[in-house]
């Protein structure tokens, strides 16, 4: 799938969207790879707010009213949380005046803060039109797709961060490779996003230091899956990018592929971490959630009851 820079969106949307830069211009190199936008609305103040990590975030009158109604401490914490979500850019609709706190925070975090003269459904419609023209048809994405415990896991991240090494470790643990480096995406008749490898490089994987490996010949046909759905996206990032990251797991992110919002897990990489085991545990945890069980939410409710003087049982 193609990506564009916020700078491209600003340039192409200056007339049709009335886009103007307000702050964070050193972050114009951030990437956008979805046609969709995020509009949190009144959910902005909720702990488990869902924000798409690869699409613009739009704030309007509703969101600004929510911010205004919060205490100063909670407002600052919420704005900081928004900044740490690392959205490509934030757009204020209807040329609304920008709160000083928002301006300063996004400037310090080098996140582009833009203003649009449009608002509401018209802004959504015109924004989608501009992004579709810039991105073109989403047909592929760079990453590694595996089937782990029956779940399709797409691992993404910058070149050289260790995606293929993590995948190789998972294959050694009994999981299946679907595609390495170049994942073809398509929508099945039921509306699920699926991925496969191009025929030319199918069953192969490139690992730095080892070269190109034939996984079927090394591990057998049971280590290969021709195609699978994409159920979870795992983004590998440098450890330094997680110095101020939310550690509770309550922040829920999504990654948009073929207009479908998929759960996104961002995972820091360091020399002493076994990423393959962490990915496997993340899949087990995700499967629990799909069955309606969430140990994290149960733990959070227990803490909230204790804070309000209730019993923890």
C-alpha positions as CSV (number, residue, x, y, z in Angstrom):
1,X,0.0,0.0,0.0
2,X,1.3,3.4,-0.9
3,X,1.9,6.1,1.8
4,X,2.0,9.8,1.4
5,X,3.5,12.5,3.6
6,X,1.5,15.1,5.4
7,X,3.3,17.6,3.3
8,X,1.6,16.1,0.2
9,X,-1.8,16.4,1.9
10,X,-1.2,20.0,2.8
11,X,-0.1,20.9,-0.7
12,X,-2.9,19.1,-2.5
13,X,-5.6,20.1,0.0
14,X,-4.7,23.8,0.2
15,X,-7.5,24.7,-2.2
16,X,-10.1,21.9,-2.1
17,X,-9.9,21.5,1.7
18,X,-8.7,25.0,2.6
19,X,-5.8,23.6,4.6
20,X,-3.4,25.9,6.4
21,X,-0.5,25.0,8.7
22,X,-0.6,26.1,12.3
23,X,2.2,24.3,14.2
24,X,4.5,21.2,14.1
25,X,5.8,21.9,10.6
26,X,8.9,19.9,11.2
27,X,6.7,16.8,11.3
28,X,5.4,17.2,7.7
29,X,7.3,14.1,6.8
30,X,4.9,11.9,8.8
31,X,3.1,9.4,6.7
32,X,-0.6,8.8,5.9
33,X,-1.6,5.5,4.4
34,X,-5.4,5.4,4.9
35,X,-8.3,7.1,3.1
36,X,-10.2,7.4,6.4
37,X,-10.0,10.1,9.1
38,X,-10.5,9.7,12.9
39,X,-13.3,11.8,14.6
40,X,-13.4,10.9,18.3
41,X,-16.4,13.1,19.1
42,X,-17.6,12.8,22.8
43,X,-15.5,9.7,23.1
44,X,-12.5,11.9,23.3
45,X,-12.5,11.9,27.1
46,X,-12.9,8.1,27.4
47,X,-10.0,6.0,28.6
48,X,-10.3,3.4,25.8
49,X,-10.6,5.8,23.0
50,X,-9.8,4.3,19.5
51,X,-7.6,6.3,17.2
52,X,-6.4,5.2,13.8
53,X,-2.6,5.3,13.8
54,X,-2.2,5.9,10.1
55,X,-4.9,8.5,9.3
56,X,-5.5,12.2,10.1
57,X,-7.3,13.1,13.3
58,X,-10.0,15.8,13.0
59,X,-11.2,17.9,15.9
60,X,-14.4,20.0,15.7
61,X,-16.7,21.9,18.0
62,X,-17.8,18.8,19.8
63,X,-14.2,17.7,20.7
64,X,-13.2,21.2,21.7
65,X,-16.2,21.5,24.0
66,X,-15.2,18.2,25.6
67,X,-11.7,19.5,26.2
68,X,-13.1,22.8,27.6
69,X,-15.3,20.9,30.1
70,X,-12.4,18.9,31.6
71,X,-10.3,19.9,34.5
72,X,-7.0,21.5,33.7
73,X,-5.1,18.4,34.8
74,X,-7.3,15.9,32.9
75,X,-7.2,18.1,29.8
76,X,-3.4,18.3,29.8
77,X,-3.2,14.5,30.3
78,X,-5.6,13.9,27.4
79,X,-3.8,16.2,25.1
80,X,-0.5,14.6,26.0
81,X,-2.1,11.2,25.3
82,X,-3.2,12.4,21.9
83,X,0.4,13.5,21.1
84,X,1.8,10.1,22.2
85,X,-0.6,8.3,19.8
86,X,1.6,9.6,17.0
87,X,-1.2,10.4,14.5
88,X,0.1,11.7,11.2
89,X,-1.5,15.1,11.7
90,X,-4.4,16.9,13.5
91,X,-6.9,19.0,11.6
92,X,-9.2,21.7,13.1
93,X,-12.3,22.0,11.1
94,X,-14.3,25.1,10.1
95,X,-11.2,27.3,10.8
96,X,-11.9,27.0,14.5
97,X,-9.5,29.0,16.8
98,X,-6.8,26.7,18.2
99,X,-6.5,26.4,22.0
100,X,-3.0,27.5,23.1
101,X,-2.4,24.3,25.0
102,X,-3.0,22.3,21.8
103,X,-0.8,24.6,19.7
104,X,2.2,24.3,22.1
105,X,1.9,20.6,22.7
106,X,1.8,19.6,19.0
107,X,4.6,22.1,18.2
108,X,6.8,20.5,20.9
109,X,6.0,16.9,19.6
110,X,6.5,17.9,16.0
111,X,3.1,16.7,15.0
112,X,1.6,18.8,12.2
113,X,-1.4,20.8,13.3
114,X,-3.5,22.0,10.4
115,X,-6.7,24.1,9.9
116,X,-9.4,23.4,7.3
117,X,-12.1,25.9,6.2
118,X,-14.4,23.0,5.7
119,X,-16.3,21.1,8.4
120,X,-18.6,18.1,9.1
121,X,-19.5,15.6,6.4
122,X,-18.3,17.9,3.7
123,X,-14.8,17.8,5.1
124,X,-14.9,14.0,5.5
125,X,-16.1,13.6,1.9
126,X,-13.5,16.0,0.3
127,X,-10.7,14.6,2.5
128,X,-11.5,11.1,1.3
129,X,-11.5,12.3,-2.3
130,X,-8.1,13.9,-1.9
131,X,-6.5,11.0,-0.1
132,X,-7.9,8.4,-2.6
133,X,-6.3,10.4,-5.4
134,X,-3.0,10.7,-3.6
135,X,-2.8,7.1,-2.3
136,X,-4.2,5.3,-5.3
137,X,-5.7,1.8,-5.0
138,X,-4.3,-0.1,-2.0
139,X,-3.0,-3.4,-3.3
140,X,0.0,-4.3,-1.3
141,X,2.0,-3.4,1.9
142,X,5.5,-4.0,3.0
143,X,5.7,-6.3,6.0
144,X,5.5,-10.0,7.0
145,X,2.2,-11.9,7.2
146,X,2.0,-15.0,9.4
147,X,-0.7,-17.3,10.7
148,X,-0.2,-17.5,14.5
149,X,-2.6,-19.8,16.5
150,X,-5.1,-19.5,13.6
151,X,-4.9,-15.7,13.6
152,X,-3.5,-13.6,10.7
153,X,-0.7,-11.3,12.0
154,X,0.8,-8.6,9.9
155,X,4.2,-7.4,11.2
156,X,5.2,-4.0,9.9
157,X,8.1,-1.6,10.7
158,X,11.0,0.2,9.2
159,X,13.5,-1.7,7.0
160,X,16.1,-3.6,9.1
161,X,14.2,-3.5,12.4
162,X,13.8,-7.3,12.6
163,X,10.5,-8.2,11.0
164,X,11.9,-11.2,9.1
165,X,13.9,-12.4,12.1
166,X,10.8,-12.3,14.3
167,X,8.9,-14.2,11.7
168,X,11.6,-16.8,11.4
169,X,11.5,-17.3,15.2
170,X,7.7,-17.7,15.0
171,X,8.0,-20.3,12.2
172,X,10.5,-22.2,14.3
173,X,7.9,-22.2,17.1
174,X,5.4,-23.9,14.8
175,X,3.6,-21.0,13.1
176,X,3.1,-20.5,9.4
177,X,4.5,-18.0,6.9
178,X,2.1,-16.5,4.4
179,X,4.2,-13.7,2.8
180,X,7.5,-11.9,3.5
181,X,8.4,-8.4,2.5
182,X,5.6,-7.8,0.0
183,X,2.1,-8.7,1.0
184,X,-0.7,-8.6,-1.6
185,X,-4.0,-7.5,-0.1
186,X,-7.5,-8.1,-1.2
187,X,-11.1,-8.3,0.2
188,X,-12.9,-11.6,0.3
189,X,-16.6,-11.9,-0.5
190,X,-17.4,-11.7,3.3
191,X,-15.6,-8.3,3.6
192,X,-12.5,-9.6,5.4
193,X,-9.1,-8.3,4.5
194,X,-6.8,-11.1,3.3
195,X,-3.2,-11.3,2.3
196,X,-1.0,-13.5,0.3
197,X,2.5,-13.6,-1.3
198,X,3.2,-12.8,-5.0
199,X,3.8,-16.1,-6.8
200,X,7.4,-15.2,-7.7
201,X,8.5,-15.0,-4.1
202,X,6.0,-17.3,-2.5
203,X,7.5,-19.6,0.3
204,X,10.6,-17.4,0.4
205,X,12.0,-15.1,3.0
206,X,15.0,-12.8,3.1
207,X,17.0,-12.7,6.3
208,X,20.0,-10.4,6.5
209,X,23.2,-12.4,6.9
210,X,21.5,-15.6,5.6
211,X,20.1,-14.3,2.3
212,X,17.0,-15.7,0.6
213,X,15.6,-18.8,2.3
214,X,13.0,-21.3,1.0
215,X,10.9,-21.8,4.1
216,X,9.0,-24.8,2.7
217,X,12.3,-26.7,2.0
218,X,13.7,-25.8,5.4
219,X,10.7,-26.4,7.7
220,X,8.3,-28.5,5.5
221,X,4.9,-27.7,3.9
222,X,3.2,-27.3,7.4
223,X,5.2,-24.1,7.8
224,X,3.5,-22.5,4.8
225,X,0.1,-21.0,4.4
226,X,-0.9,-19.8,0.9
227,X,-3.4,-17.1,2.2
228,X,-5.0,-15.9,5.4
229,X,-7.0,-13.0,6.8
230,X,-5.3,-10.0,8.4
231,X,-6.7,-10.0,12.0
232,X,-4.0,-8.1,13.9
233,X,-1.3,-5.6,12.9
234,X,1.9,-5.5,15.0
235,X,4.2,-2.5,14.4
236,X,7.8,-2.9,15.6
237,X,9.4,0.4,16.7
238,X,12.7,1.5,18.2
239,X,12.7,1.4,22.1
240,X,13.4,5.1,22.3
241,X,10.0,5.9,20.8
242,X,8.4,4.2,23.8
243,X,9.9,6.3,26.6
244,X,6.6,8.1,27.2
245,X,4.3,5.5,25.8
246,X,1.1,4.3,27.6
247,X,2.1,1.2,29.5
248,X,-1.3,0.1,30.7
249,X,-2.5,-1.2,27.3
250,X,-5.8,0.7,27.7
251,X,-5.1,2.8,24.6
252,X,-6.6,1.0,21.6
253,X,-5.2,1.8,18.2
254,X,-6.3,0.7,14.8
255,X,-4.6,0.4,11.4
256,X,-6.7,0.8,8.3
257,X,-6.3,-1.6,5.3
258,X,-8.7,-1.6,2.4
259,X,-11.0,0.7,4.3
260,X,-11.2,-1.8,7.3
261,X,-10.0,-0.8,10.8
262,X,-7.9,-3.5,12.2
263,X,-6.5,-3.7,15.8
264,X,-2.9,-2.3,16.0
265,X,-0.3,-3.2,18.6
266,X,2.9,-1.2,18.8
267,X,5.8,-3.1,20.2
268,X,9.3,-1.7,21.2
269,X,12.3,-3.7,20.0
270,X,15.6,-4.0,21.9
271,X,18.5,-6.4,22.0
272,X,17.3,-8.4,25.1
273,X,13.6,-8.8,24.1
274,X,12.3,-12.0,22.5
275,X,9.8,-10.4,20.1
276,X,8.5,-13.7,18.7
277,X,7.3,-14.8,22.2
278,X,5.8,-11.4,22.8
279,X,3.9,-11.5,19.5
280,X,2.6,-15.0,20.4
281,X,1.4,-13.8,23.8
282,X,-0.2,-10.8,22.1
283,X,-2.1,-13.2,19.8
284,X,-3.3,-15.3,22.8
285,X,-4.4,-12.1,24.5
286,X,-6.3,-10.9,21.4
287,X,-8.0,-14.3,21.1
288,X,-9.2,-13.9,24.7
289,X,-10.7,-10.6,23.8
290,X,-12.4,-12.1,20.8
291,X,-14.1,-14.5,23.2
292,X,-15.4,-11.7,25.3
293,X,-12.7,-12.0,28.1
294,X,-10.5,-9.0,28.9
295,X,-8.2,-9.4,31.9
296,X,-7.0,-5.8,31.4
297,X,-10.5,-4.3,31.6
298,X,-11.3,-6.5,34.7
299,X,-8.2,-5.3,36.4
300,X,-9.0,-1.6,35.5
301,X,-12.5,-2.0,37.0
302,X,-11.0,-3.4,40.1
303,X,-8.6,-0.4,40.4
304,X,-11.5,2.0,39.8
305,X,-13.6,0.3,42.6
306,X,-10.7,0.6,45.0
307,X,-10.1,4.3,44.1
308,X,-13.8,4.9,44.8
309,X,-13.7,3.1,48.1
310,X,-15.4,-0.1,46.9
311,X,-14.4,-3.7,47.4
312,X,-12.0,-5.2,44.9
313,X,-13.7,-8.5,44.6
